[in-house]
Amino acid sequence: MALDAADLVARVRAAVPASDARAVASTLVPTIEVGADEMPDVLSFLRDAPGLEFKLFVDATAIDRETPKGLLEVVYVVRSVVDFGWSIVVKSAIDAAEPMMPTSAGVYAGVNWAEREIYDMFGVTFEGHPDLRRILMYPEFVGHPLRKTYPYQKRQPLTPERDPLTNPWPKRN
């Protein structure tokens, strides 16, 4: 049985009415777009729904659509354990000027690091995230290098090599 985005949207809307879920046309993988505030609830439904059981978190990333639309899209990819051929993309569009949405780290454990990467590279703040800090760039790095507005010619400060015993990294918040 093939996975149909329209049927999936109907099930998501029934379970999470505030999500305003809609199918995204002309994609190879069934894709639905939901409101950013409802992303954790939608992912929880997809994970727990009998017959769907999207229990495998595959990836999360962001797409910078700031130039034409003033938006960032945060994208989650999950896979079903009912039929391993079933993958789905769930995405939300957020304002690029103040990129913020609730975390989904409580839904899938692997989302924790993926959201940290999105924060580091795109500047999206995930409200309620248990450990939102840089994961790829060093703490003194200024800006978010995968944003289209990041100046490609920008020079970053050179930081001295750190001795972890005499000069440890900053403590977590």
N, C-alpha and C positions, 0 to 999 in steps of 0.2 A: 504494500500500500504506500503510495506516495504521500509526502507531507505537503499539505496545501496551506499557503499563507492565509488565505481568506478564512478557512475553517479555524485556523489557529487564532486569528484575530477575534473571531466570534467567541471562542472559549476564553480568551484573555479578557475581553470586554465583560463577559458574564461574571468572571471571578474578580476582576479589578476594574470596576466601572470608571473610576476616576482616571484610568490610564489613557483614555482616548486613543487606544491602539488603532493603528491603520497599517494595511499591507503596503509595502513599497514595491512598485512595479518594476519589471525588467531587470531582475537580478538572478544570478544562477542559484543562489542559496535562498530559501525562503527568508524574507526579511520583514520585520515589523518595527514600526516606530512608535514609541510611547513617550509620555511626559516624563521629564527628568525626575520629578519628585516621586513618581510611582515605580521607577526602575527596580528598586529592591523587592517590592511586592510582586511585580510581574515575574522577575527571575525566581522568586520563591514559588510562585504558582507553577511556572514551567518545570521547576525541579521536582515538585511534589505531586503534580497532577497524574492520576492513574491513566495509563495508556500513553502518556507523553514521557514523563520521567527524564527530563533533561538534566541529569545529575553530573555530567562531565563538563567542567569549565575548560574551554579551549584557549581563549585569549580575550583580551580587552585592549582597545587602543582608542585613539582619537583621530579625527580628520579635521584639518583646519579649513573651514569654508568662510573665513573672516573676510577675505577680499571681496567676493561677490555678494555674500549674504549677511555678514556680520555674525556668523555662527561658528561654533565648534560642535562636531558630532562625536559623542562618546559611544563606542561600539563594543558590545559583548557578543562573543560567539560561544554557544553551548551545544553539546551533543547528547543525544538520547541513549539510554541504556536499553530501551525497548527494541530499537532498531538502530544499529550503529551507522547506518546510512543517513540517518536523520540528523542534520545540523540546522541550526537556526541562528540568525543574526538579529539581535535586539539592539536598537540604537535610540539615542535621545539627542535632540538638538538643544544647545544651551547658548546663552548670550556670550559672545567672545569678549566683551568689555568686562564682564564680571563672571568668569566661568566657575560655576559652583553647582554641585548636585549632591544628593545623599550617597553615602557609600553603600556598596553591595558586598563588602568584605564579610558580613555576617551570613551571607547566603552561600557563598563558595569560598573556601579557605584560600585558594590560589588567587583570588581577586585582590587580596591584600597587596601583593607585590606589583601586579599589573596596574592597579590604581596609583601606586607610588611612582611607577614609570610615567604614567600619563601626567601626573602632577609635575614631575621633574621636567619632562620634555615639552608639555603644552600649557602648564600652569593651571590646570583644573583642580579646584579645591573640593575634596570629598568630605562633606560634613559628617562627623561621627566616625571618621576613619581612626583605627586604633594606633597607627604609627605613621602619620603623613609627614614624611621628610624625603629629601633627595635620596635617590637610589643609584643613579648613574653618574651624575655630575658631582663635583666636590662642593662642600658647603658654601664656599665663597663665590661660586659661580653666580653671575647676575643674569637674570632672564630665563627664557625657556626656548631652547634652540630649534625646536621643530615648528614653532609658530611662524607664519609667513611674515609677520611684522618684525621678527627678530633680524636685526641688521647683520647680514652675512659678513661684512667687513669688520665687525666689532671685535676689538681686542679684549681679552679677559685678563685679569691680573694673574701674574705668575705667583704661584704660592710655593713657599719652601717645602722641601720634603719634610714629612713629619716623622718623628721618632715616637711610636705609640706609647712608650713608657714615660718619656719626659714631656711630651706634648700630645696628649690623646685627643681624639675627635670630640667635638662638643657632645655633651650629654643629651639624651632624649628628653623631650618635653614631658 
